[in-house]
């Protein structure tokens, strides 16, 4: 079993913590990154890394990948996400749509741990577009 650890300490800023992670510190809370937004970042980042790696292995000429994420939270506490929308935009040359579709599917069904954790409690819609440049 792989072990991950982060530590948080109260900062000088009101209702804000300093999180110490493997790659440095970040502020979390009222005067920093909002936890529920970080969850969206985690989902997009997890899938984005997978899709990028898979497309590179498929020898697709990817120049850029942009991921737009929208989360829709319920109004009552706890204000969990009821629905999330992920939209991948893949830019490059000679990129096959089927390669992108397969990469996203493989990420969602096999590799993305964040997606696997959110899927049972939240509807997640995924779409993509390929922009082949001259």
N, C-alpha and C positions, 0 to 999 in steps of 0.2 A: 504494500500500500504506500503510495506516495504521500508525503506529508508537506503541507504548505502552512506558512505562518505569517501573520502580519500583527503588528502591535499598534495600538492607538493610544495617544495621550491627549488630555485636554490642552488646547492651545490658549494663548492670551486673548484670542478673538472669541466673542460671545457665541456659545453653542456650536463651537467648531473644534474638531480634533485634528491632530497631526498623525497621519498613518505612515508608519515605517514599513516599506515593502522591500522586496528583493532588489528593486531598481531605484530606490530612493524614497523620498518623502512626498506626500501630497496632503493637501488640506481637504477635510471632509466635513460637511455640515452647512450651517447657515452662511458662512463666509468662505466656503470652498466648494468642492465638487459635491453635488447632491447625490446621495446614495442611489436613488431610483434612476437618475440619469446615468450613473456609472453602470448600472445593470444593463441599460441599453448599449452603452459603449462595450461592455463585456460581450454581449451577444454579437454585435457587429464585428468586433475585433476577432473573436473566436472564429466565426464563419469566414471573415475576410482572410485571415491567415491560411485557413484550410483551402479556400478557393484559389488564392494566389499560388500556393504550393502545388496544388493539383494541376492548375493550368500551365505552370512552368514545366511540370513533368510531362504534360501533353504537348509540349513545345509550341504553345500558343504565344504569339508575339504581343504580350500585354504591356502597354505603356503605363496604364493607370487603372485603378479600381476605386470607385467612389461608392459608398454605402450610405443610403439615407434611411434613417430609422425613426419611426414614430410610435410612441407608446400611448395607449389610452387607458387611463386609470379610473376605477370606480370612485364615486363621490364619498362613500362611507369608509370609515376606518375598519380595518387597515386598508389603505388606498392602493391595493394591488393592481397590477396591469391585468386588464381583461382581454386586451387585444394589442398585438404589436405588428407593425408592418415594416418589412425589410425590403429595400429596393437596391439591387446591385446594378451599377453602370460600369461596364467593362470597356475600356478604350484600348485600341491597338491596331495592328495590321493583320489581315487575313485570319481573324478570330472566327472560329466556327461556333455558331449558336449552340449546337449540340454539345460541344465540349464544355461550354459554360453551364448549360443545363445539367449535365452529368456531374460537373464539379460541385455545384451547389447541392445537388441531391446527395452526393456522397458525403459532403460536409454535414448535412442535416441528419442523415440516416446513420452515420457511423462515427464521425470524428468530433463534432462540436459538443463539448460537455455542457456548455451553458444552455444551448438549445435543448439538450436532453433533459436538463433540470427544469426548464421553464415550460416545456411542451405539455406536461400533464395538467398544468393549472392555468394555461393561457393560450388563446388562439393566436397563432403566428402565421401571418400571410407573407409569402416570399415571391418576389418577382425580379425580373432582370431585363436589361437591354444591352445589346452589343453595339458599340459605335466603332465601325471600321474606318480608319483614317487613310487618306491617300498617301 
